Structure formats: C-alpha cells, structure tokens
Amino acid sequence: MAKIPAYKKKKQNKFGCFCIAVVVGMLLAVVSIDGMRLQNKYNTYLAREEELKRAIEFEEKRTSELQEYEKYTKTKKFAEEMAESKLGLVHDGEVIFKPDEEK
C-alpha cells in the first residue's frame, strides 16, 4: 500500500468533520422543529383540559340543582302548586277572583 501524504489526510479529516457537522446540524433542526410542535400540542391540550374542567364543574352544579328540584317535586307544596296552576284547583274556602275581560 502506498502511503497517503499528510496534506491529503488533513483535507479528508476536514471534509469528514464538515459532513459530521452538517448531519448534526440537520438533527438539531429536526429535533427543534419537533420540540416546537410538541410544545404547541401540549399548550392545546392544557387549554382543552381547562375547558373540560369548567364543563365538569358546570355539570356538577347542574346535577346538584336537579337533585334539589327532584326533592322539591316530591313535596306536598309542589303538588299543590301544580294543581293550582295546571288544573285550576283551589283549597276549600278559597275564592278566585278573575278580572273581567273587556272587548
């Protein structure tokens, strides 16, 4: 084998280092871009999580209101109010005064 002169080895080393630097730079760019995409996704998910938490709180409040209304519907007072408003029933001794409709 022929011996390679020292000045050619330096050129080969410089070219090899340049190629490695280009590859490392490309990898750095790809990792940075993917990192930004992941950060955007993360921020989107955080916003969605907050929105869902607010929705859960609203639904829990609504559930408690419905439970209270359910308890109210089982009372005698509710039955009397519905009988008065829907059926026009009154208690014994009550008199209903209706205004005359003038035409």
C-alpha positions as CSV (number, residue, x, y, z in Angstrom):
1,M,0.0,0.0,0.0
2,A,1.1,3.5,-0.8
3,K,1.4,5.9,2.0
4,I,-1.0,8.9,1.9
5,P,0.7,12.2,2.2
6,A,-0.1,14.2,5.4
7,Y,-1.6,17.2,3.5
8,K,-4.3,14.8,1.9
9,K,-5.1,13.4,5.4
10,K,-5.9,16.9,6.6
11,K,-8.3,17.5,3.7
12,Q,-10.0,14.2,4.3
13,N,-10.4,15.0,8.0
14,K,-11.8,18.5,7.2
15,F,-14.3,17.0,4.8
16,G,-15.3,14.3,7.3
17,C,-15.7,16.9,10.1
18,F,-17.8,19.1,7.7
19,C,-20.1,16.2,6.9
20,I,-20.5,15.3,10.6
21,A,-21.2,19.0,11.4
22,V,-23.9,19.1,8.6
23,V,-25.5,15.9,9.9
24,V,-25.5,17.2,13.5
25,G,-27.0,20.5,12.3
26,M,-29.8,18.7,10.5
27,L,-30.5,16.6,13.5
28,L,-30.6,19.7,15.7
29,A,-33.0,21.4,13.3
30,V,-35.3,18.4,13.2
31,V,-35.3,18.0,17.0
32,S,-36.0,21.7,17.4
33,I,-38.9,21.7,15.0
34,D,-40.5,18.6,16.6
35,G,-40.0,20.2,20.0
36,M,-41.9,23.3,19.0
37,R,-44.7,21.1,17.5
38,L,-44.9,19.1,20.8
39,Q,-45.0,22.4,22.8
40,N,-47.9,23.6,20.7
41,K,-49.7,20.3,21.2
42,Y,-49.1,20.5,24.9
43,N,-50.5,24.0,25.1
44,T,-53.5,22.9,23.2
45,Y,-54.1,20.0,25.5
46,L,-53.7,22.3,28.5
47,A,-56.4,24.6,27.2
48,R,-58.7,21.7,26.4
49,E,-58.1,20.3,29.9
50,E,-59.1,23.7,31.5
51,E,-62.2,23.8,29.3
52,L,-63.2,20.3,30.3
53,K,-62.7,21.1,34.0
54,R,-65.0,24.1,33.7
55,A,-67.6,21.9,31.9
56,I,-67.3,19.3,34.7
57,E,-67.9,22.0,37.3
58,F,-70.9,23.3,35.4
59,E,-72.4,19.8,35.1
60,E,-71.8,19.0,38.8
61,K,-73.6,22.2,39.7
62,R,-76.4,21.4,37.4
63,T,-76.6,17.9,38.8
64,S,-76.9,19.3,42.3
65,E,-79.7,21.7,41.2
66,L,-81.6,18.8,39.5
67,Q,-81.3,16.8,42.7
68,E,-82.7,19.7,44.7
69,Y,-85.5,20.1,42.2
70,E,-86.2,16.3,42.4
71,K,-86.5,16.6,46.2
72,Y,-88.8,19.6,45.7
73,T,-91.1,17.7,43.3
74,K,-91.7,15.1,45.9
75,T,-93.1,17.7,48.4
76,K,-96.7,18.5,49.0
77,K,-96.2,22.1,48.2
78,F,-95.1,21.3,44.7
79,A,-98.2,19.1,44.2
80,E,-100.4,22.0,45.4
81,E,-98.7,24.5,43.1
82,M,-99.1,22.2,40.1
83,A,-102.7,21.5,40.9
84,E,-103.4,25.3,41.2
85,S,-101.5,26.3,38.1
86,K,-102.3,23.4,35.7
87,L,-105.7,22.2,36.8
88,G,-107.0,25.4,38.5
89,L,-107.8,23.6,41.7
90,V,-108.1,25.6,45.0
91,H,-108.3,24.8,48.7
92,D,-111.6,24.6,50.5
93,G,-112.8,28.1,51.3
94,E,-110.6,29.9,48.7
95,V,-112.2,32.3,46.3
96,I,-110.7,33.1,43.0
97,F,-111.3,36.5,41.5
98,K,-110.8,36.8,37.8
99,P,-110.8,40.2,36.1
100,D,-113.5,40.9,33.6
101,E,-112.2,40.8,30.0
102,E,-113.3,43.9,28.2
103,K,-113.5,43.8,24.5
